[in-house]
Amino acid sequence: MSAVINSERIPNNVDLASDKKLQRALEAWQPKFLDWWRETGPEGFQADDIYLRTAISVDHEGWAHFDYVKMPEYRWGIFLADRVPDRKIGFGDHLGEPAWQEVPGELRNMLRRLVVTQGDTEPASVEQQRLLGQSCPSVYDLRNLFQVNVEEGRHLWAMVYLLHSHFGRDGREEAEALLERRSGDPDKPRILGAFNEPCTNWLSFFMFTYFTDRDGKYQLLALAESGFDPLSRTTRFMLTEEAHHMFVGETGLLRVVQRTCELMKRNKNEDARAEGGVDLPTMQKYLNLWYSLSLDLFGGEISSNAASFFASSVKGRAKEESYEDHRAIDGVYPIEVPVAAAGGAVAGWRREEVPLRNAMNEVLRDEYVSDSQRGIDKMNRVIEEAGVPFRLRLPSRRFHRSSGIYAGLHFDVDGNPLSKEAWERQRDAWLPTASDEAYVKSLMEKPVFDPKQMANWIAAPAKGLKGKPVDFEYVRRSG
């Protein structure tokens, strides 16, 4: 196992001290990162002591150290999973060749684009969530928010290390640009649409960490197969941290569902809103929104870029070893393609046998949809056990899409085509309205900073973190 050097200015297990030029470049970038963190990180909590985990090794047997730390003093660093000896490329045209330790010249632009796009999502989510602490439902949840935030910051470090160490001047410029773009900025927005969406309440946060971070999981799984070994090793370690983010989302939503059902049973009309809770129809609207935004992150259903990534052995399928044909030259993927009519309507459907390499985004999206459904099933079991006649559901993957073959067209939640006029009439039944947003925010106007209290709209977790009780002082306020 490679040793993690924590005594250096930048903790790492890549022997950074042996490359003085790279070390100086990253140490010059570090103050700019901290300036970005103080400007766009969690507002109002930078001086507080937070009970956080910090990476101290890269093995799966207890790689994290838990202790109080002020977030600007968090030990962000560079951690790659241990190298697999004599690793061979597992897919694409380079199947069976030794994994690359340096960037092949002909793949330089392609790999840089992948690294930059992944890297851009990490600071974006911190920016989206910077004000959420001021409406936290509990100190337990507040700590979880900050853990997600600092780890997204470390994931940014992971991508910046790759840019600095393998892409020369272009990489250094891209690393600077990662700190210059801002989520939702009309002039310098983040690269991907979902990362420019407002995330201004905790229901959105739980949906984001459930759906959008789950997209991150599948993108990282695909990149972990990369023939470029430093990228593979980087993303394999990132996956160990991403699991916590999805835990926050899934358990958060389960707790909201549990509390909503409790409040419904308390009310003679089973009206959760009358009891100060998040009603299930509103929860379904937020689910529809964040799920559809996250589906877009996979890219087009038919994609020459996806084919090039796979053919070039730079981005594979999640868990590539589970497939039999690792070249994917002869396979096809059937897709029903909408035929557009005048005015943005759908005139009919055309079945296409898409070459499998061109459908790699859809293959990855299939895995994501199945994984997303498992959590929804858990939530529905809670609702069913409470005797409430309502079920949450994933909308059709055609619904509310802005990329791929469904972009510019309109469908209901079942995937049935609609005219633009019909969509406009019914949109508010499927997606959060301004009044829905105002109501959800009204539930969260007052933050809960007493460790022994929990907001009315969410149930307490079953247990605390790292053996601590639920009412442990996970955040020590400075003021």
C-alpha positions in Angstrom: 0.0 0.0 0.0 1.4 3.4 -0.9 2.1 5.6 2.1 0.2 8.9 2.6 2.5 11.7 3.6 0.4 14.0 5.9 3.2 16.2 7.2 3.7 18.0 3.9 1.9 21.2 2.9 -0.2 19.1 0.5 -0.9 15.7 1.9 -0.4 13.0 -0.8 0.6 9.5 -1.7 2.1 10.4 -5.1 5.6 11.3 -3.9 5.0 14.9 -4.7 8.2 16.0 -3.0 10.3 14.2 -5.7 8.9 16.5 -8.4 9.8 20.0 -7.2 8.4 21.8 -10.2 5.0 20.1 -9.8 5.1 20.7 -6.1 5.7 24.4 -6.6 3.0 24.7 -9.2 0.4 23.0 -6.9 1.6 25.0 -3.9 1.0 28.2 -6.0 -2.5 27.0 -6.9 -3.3 26.2 -3.2 -3.9 29.8 -2.0 -6.2 30.4 -5.0 -8.2 27.3 -4.0 -8.5 28.6 -0.4 -9.6 32.0 -1.6 -12.2 30.3 -3.8 -13.3 28.2 -0.8 -13.7 31.2 1.5 -15.6 33.1 -1.2 -18.0 30.4 -2.3 -17.8 27.6 0.4 -20.3 27.3 3.3 -21.2 30.8 4.3 -21.2 31.6 8.0 -19.4 28.5 9.2 -15.8 28.9 8.3 -14.7 29.5 11.9 -16.6 26.6 13.4 -15.2 23.3 14.5 -16.7 20.5 12.4 -16.4 16.7 13.2 -15.1 15.6 9.8 -13.3 12.6 8.3 -10.0 13.2 6.6 -8.2 10.7 4.4 -5.1 9.2 5.9 -4.7 6.2 3.7 -6.2 4.7 0.5 -7.1 1.2 1.7 -10.7 0.2 2.3 -10.0 -0.8 6.0 -10.5 2.5 7.8 -8.8 5.0 5.6 -10.4 8.0 7.3 -9.5 9.9 10.5 -12.4 11.7 12.4 -11.8 14.8 14.4 -12.8 18.4 14.8 -11.4 20.8 12.2 -12.2 24.2 10.8 -13.0 23.8 7.2 -10.4 26.3 5.8 -7.8 24.2 7.7 -9.1 20.9 6.2 -6.2 18.7 4.9 -7.1 18.6 1.3 -4.7 16.4 -0.6 -3.9 14.2 -3.5 -4.7 10.5 -3.2 -4.6 7.8 -5.8 -5.7 4.2 -5.3 -2.7 1.8 -5.2 -1.3 0.8 -8.6 -2.4 -2.6 -9.9 0.9 -4.3 -10.9 1.1 -5.0 -14.7 -2.4 -3.7 -15.2 -3.8 -4.2 -18.7 -6.4 -2.1 -20.5 -9.7 -3.9 -20.3 -11.8 -2.6 -23.2 -11.8 -0.8 -26.6 -9.3 -0.9 -29.4 -6.4 -1.1 -26.9 -7.8 -4.1 -25.1 -5.0 -6.2 -23.5 -2.3 -3.5 -23.9 -0.4 -2.2 -20.8 -2.2 0.6 -19.1 -0.7 4.1 -19.9 1.2 5.9 -17.2 1.6 9.0 -19.4 -1.0 10.6 -21.8 -0.8 9.2 -25.3 -0.2 12.3 -27.6 -3.1 11.5 -29.9 -5.5 11.2 -26.9 -4.3 14.4 -25.1 -7.3 16.6 -26.0 -9.8 13.9 -25.4 -8.5 13.0 -21.9 -8.1 16.6 -20.9 -11.7 17.3 -21.9 -12.8 14.4 -19.7 -10.7 15.5 -16.7 -11.9 19.1 -17.0 -15.6 18.2 -17.3 -15.4 15.9 -14.3 -13.3 18.5 -12.3 -15.8 21.3 -13.1 -18.6 19.4 -11.3 -16.8 19.3 -8.0 -16.5 23.0 -7.1 -19.9 23.6 -8.7 -21.8 21.6 -6.1 -20.0 23.4 -3.3 -21.2 26.7 -4.9 -24.7 25.4 -5.3 -24.9 24.4 -1.6 -23.1 27.3 0.0 -26.1 28.8 1.9 -27.8 25.5 3.0 -26.1 25.5 6.4 -28.2 28.5 7.3 -31.4 26.4 7.1 -30.1 23.1 8.5 -32.7 20.6 10.0 -30.1 19.4 12.6 -26.5 19.5 13.6 -26.1 15.9 12.3 -27.3 17.0 8.9 -25.2 20.2 9.0 -22.1 18.1 9.6 -23.0 15.8 6.7 -23.4 18.8 4.4 -20.0 20.0 5.3 -18.5 16.5 4.8 -19.9 16.4 1.3 -18.6 19.9 0.6 -15.0 19.3 1.8 -14.8 16.0 -0.2 -16.1 17.8 -3.3 -13.2 20.2 -2.7 -10.8 17.2 -2.5 -12.2 15.8 -5.7 -11.3 19.1 -7.3 -7.8 18.7 -6.1 -7.7 15.2 -7.6 -8.5 16.5 -11.1 -6.2 19.5 -10.7 -3.3 17.2 -9.9 -3.9 15.3 -13.1 -4.1 18.5 -15.1 -0.9 19.9 -13.6 1.1 16.6 -13.8 0.1 15.4 -17.2 -1.2 18.2 -19.4 1.5 20.9 -19.2 0.7 24.5 -19.7 -2.8 23.7 -21.1 -3.5 21.8 -17.9 -2.4 24.6 -15.6 -4.6 27.0 -17.5 -7.6 24.7 -17.2 -6.9 24.3 -13.4 -7.1 28.1 -13.1 -10.3 28.2 -15.1 -11.9 25.6 -12.7 -11.7 28.3 -10.0 -13.0 31.1 -12.2 -16.3 29.6 -13.4 -19.3 29.9 -11.0 -22.5 27.8 -10.7 -25.4 29.7 -12.3 -23.2 32.6 -13.5 -24.7 33.9 -16.8 -21.3 34.9 -18.1 -19.1 32.1 -16.7 -21.4 29.2 -15.9 -20.3 25.7 -15.0 -20.0 23.3 -17.9 -22.9 20.9 -17.2 -26.5 22.1 -16.9 -27.5 20.4 -13.6 -24.6 22.2 -11.9 -26.0 25.6 -12.7 -29.4 24.8 -11.1 -30.2 26.5 -7.8 -30.0 24.2 -4.8 -31.5 26.4 -2.1 -33.4 24.0 0.2 -32.7 20.7 1.9 -35.2 18.8 -0.1 -33.2 19.7 -3.2 -30.0 18.9 -1.4 -31.1 15.4 -0.6 -32.4 14.9 -4.2 -29.1 16.2 -5.5 -27.0 13.9 -3.4 -29.3 11.0 -4.3 -29.6 11.6 -8.0 -26.8 13.9 -9.2 -24.1 12.3 -7.0 -25.3 8.9 -8.2 -24.6 10.1 -11.8 -21.1 11.0 -10.4 -20.8 7.4 -9.2 -21.4 6.0 -12.7 -19.2 8.5 -14.4 -16.4 7.7 -12.0 -17.0 3.9 -12.5 -16.6 4.4 -16.2 -13.5 6.5 -15.8 -12.0 4.0 -13.4 -11.8 1.6 -16.3 -9.7 4.1 -18.3 -6.5 2.9 -20.0 -4.9 6.1 -18.6 -3.8 4.6 -15.3 -3.4 7.8 -13.2 -7.1 8.7 -14.1 -8.2 5.2 -13.2 -6.4 5.2 -9.9 -7.7 8.7 -9.0 -11.4 7.9 -9.7 -11.2 4.6 -7.9 -10.3 6.4 -4.7 -12.9 9.1 -5.3 -15.5 6.4 -5.4 -14.9 5.6 -1.7 -15.8 9.2 -0.9 -18.8 9.4 -3.3 -20.5 6.5 -1.4 -21.0 8.8 1.6 -22.6 11.5 -0.6 -25.2 9.0 -1.8 -25.7 7.8 1.7 -26.6 11.4 2.8 -29.1 11.6 -0.1 -30.8 8.3 0.4 -31.1 8.3 4.2 -32.1 12.0 4.1 -35.0 11.2 1.7 -36.0 8.2 3.7 -36.2 10.3 6.8 -38.3 12.9 5.0 -40.7 10.2 3.8 -40.9 8.7 7.3 -41.7 12.0 8.9 -44.2 12.9 6.3 -46.1 9.7 6.9 -46.1 10.3 10.6 -47.5 13.8 10.2 -50.2 12.6 7.8 -51.4 10.0 10.4 -51.5 12.8 12.9 -53.9 14.9 10.8 -57.6 13.9 10.3 -57.3 14.7 6.6 -53.9 13.2 6.3 -52.6 16.6 5.2 -48.9 16.7 5.8 -48.7 20.4 4.9 -51.2 21.2 7.7 -48.8 19.6 10.1 -45.7 21.4 8.8 -44.3 18.6 6.6 -43.3 18.0 3.0 -46.3 16.4 1.3 -45.6 13.5 -0.9 -46.9 15.1 -4.2 -44.4 18.0 -3.7 -41.7 15.5 -3.0 -42.6 13.8 -6.2 -42.2 17.1 -8.1 -38.7 17.6 -6.7 -37.9 14.0 -7.6 -39.0 14.6 -11.2 -36.8 17.7 -11.4 -33.5 16.3 -10.1 -33.9 12.9 -11.7 -34.5 14.5 -15.2 -31.6 17.0 -14.7 -29.3 14.1 -13.7 -30.3 12.0 -16.7 -29.1 14.7 -19.0 -25.6 14.5 -17.4 -25.0 11.2 -19.2 -25.1 12.8 -22.6 -26.9 11.9 -25.8 -28.5 8.5 -26.4 -26.6 8.2 -29.7 -23.2 9.7 -29.3 -20.1 9.7 -31.5 -18.1 11.1 -28.6 -19.1 8.1 -26.4 -18.0 5.8 -29.3 -14.7 7.6 -29.5 -14.1 7.4 -25.7 -14.7 3.7 -25.7 -12.8 2.9 -28.9 -9.8 4.9 -27.6 -10.0 3.0 -24.3 -10.2 6.2 -22.2 -13.7 5.7 -20.8 -15.4 2.3 -20.5 -18.6 0.9 -19.0 -19.2 0.7 -15.3 -17.8 -2.6 -14.1 -16.5 -3.5 -17.5 -15.4 -7.0 -16.3 -19.1 -8.0 -16.0 -19.4 -7.8 -19.9 -18.3 -10.5 -22.2 -17.4 -8.5 -25.3 -14.9 -5.9 -24.3 -14.4 -4.5 -27.8 -18.1 -3.9 -28.5 -17.6 -3.8 -32.2 -20.4 -6.0 -33.4 -23.2 -5.3 -30.9 -26.2 -3.0 -31.4 -28.5 -1.2 -29.0 -32.1 -0.7 -30.1 -33.4 2.8 -29.5 -36.9 4.3 -30.4 -36.0 7.6 -31.8 -38.7 10.3 -31.9 -39.6 11.8 -35.3 -40.2 15.5 -34.8 -43.0 17.4 -36.5 -43.5 21.1 -37.0 -43.9 23.1 -33.7 -41.8 20.7 -31.6 -44.4 17.9 -31.5 -43.6 14.2 -32.0 -45.0 12.8 -35.3 -44.0 9.2 -34.6 -41.2 6.9 -33.7 -38.4 5.3 -35.6 -36.6 2.2 -34.3 -32.8 2.3 -34.8 -30.3 -0.4 -34.3 -27.5 1.8 -32.9 -24.0 0.5 -33.0 -23.2 -0.4 -29.4 -20.2 1.9 -29.1 -22.4 4.8 -30.1 -24.9 3.9 -27.3 -22.4 3.7 -24.4 -24.1 6.7 -22.7 -27.4 4.8 -22.8 -25.8 1.7 -21.4 -24.4 3.7 -18.5 -27.8 5.4 -18.1 -29.5 2.0 -17.9 -27.4 1.1 -14.9 -28.1 4.4 -13.3 -31.9 4.1 -13.7 -31.9 0.6 -12.1 -29.7 1.8 -9.3 -32.0 4.8 -8.7 -35.1 2.7 -8.6 -33.7 0.6 -5.7 -33.8 3.6 -3.4 -37.3 4.6 -4.6 -38.4 1.1 -3.7 -37.1 1.6 -0.1 -39.0 4.8 0.2 -42.2 3.2 -1.1 -41.9 0.4 1.5 -41.9 3.1 4.2 -45.0 4.7 2.7 -46.7 1.3 2.3 -45.9 0.2 5.9 -47.5 3.5 7.1 -50.7 2.6 5.2 -50.5 5.7 3.0 -52.0 5.2 -0.5 -49.3 7.0 -2.5 -46.2 5.7 -4.3 -43.2 7.7 -5.5 -42.0 6.9 -9.0 -39.2 7.7 -11.4 -40.7 9.5 -14.4 -40.0 8.4 -18.0 -36.5 9.1 -19.1 -38.1 11.2 -21.9 -39.5 13.6 -19.4 -38.1 17.1 -19.1 -34.9 16.4 -21.0 -32.7 19.1 -22.5 -30.0 16.9 -24.2 -30.1 14.0 -26.5 -32.9 12.7 -28.7 -35.6 14.1 -26.5 -34.3 17.7 -26.3 -36.7 20.3 -27.6 -39.6 17.9 -27.4 -42.3 17.5 -24.8 -43.5 14.4 -22.9 -45.5 13.7 -19.8 -44.2 11.7 -16.9 -45.2 8.5 -18.6 -43.3 9.4 -21.7 -46.3 10.2 -23.8 -45.7 13.0 -26.4 -47.3 16.4 -25.8 -47.6 19.5 -27.8 -45.8 22.6 -26.4 -49.1 24.1 -25.4 -50.2 20.9 -23.5 -46.8 20.8 -21.7 -47.2 24.5 -20.6 -50.7 23.8 -19.3 -49.6 20.7 -17.2 -46.0 21.6 -16.3 -46.9 22.8 -12.8 -48.4 19.4 -12.0 -45.1 17.7 -12.5 -42.3 20.2 -11.5 -41.9 22.5 -8.5 -43.7 25.8 -8.8 -42.7 29.1 -7.2 -45.3 28.4 -4.5 -43.9 24.9 -3.9 -40.5 26.4 -3.5 -41.8 29.1 -1.2 -43.6 26.5 1.0 -40.5 24.2 1.2 -38.3 27.2 2.1 -40.9 28.2 4.8 -40.3 24.9 6.6 -36.6 25.7 6.8 -36.6 29.3 7.8 -35.1 28.6 11.2 -31.9 26.5 11.4 -31.7 23.9 14.1 -28.3 24.3 16.0 -29.3 22.5 19.2 -27.8 19.0 18.9 -30.8 17.6 20.8 -33.4 18.9 18.4 -34.5 18.0 14.9 -36.7 20.0 12.5 -40.3 19.1 12.4 -40.3 18.1 8.7 -37.7 15.3 9.0 -37.3 12.2 11.2 -34.2 11.6 13.2 -31.6 9.2 11.8 -31.5 5.7 13.2 -28.0 6.2 14.5 -25.2 8.7 14.6 -21.9 8.7 12.9 -18.7 6.8 13.7 -20.3 5.4 16.9 -21.4 8.8 18.2 -25.0 9.4 19.3 -27.4 11.3 17.0 -27.3 14.3 19.4 -23.5 14.5 19.5 -22.1 18.0 19.0 -21.0 17.4 15.4 -20.6 21.2 14.9 -19.2 23.5 17.5 -20.4 27.0 16.7 -17.9 29.8 17.1 -20.4 32.5 17.6 
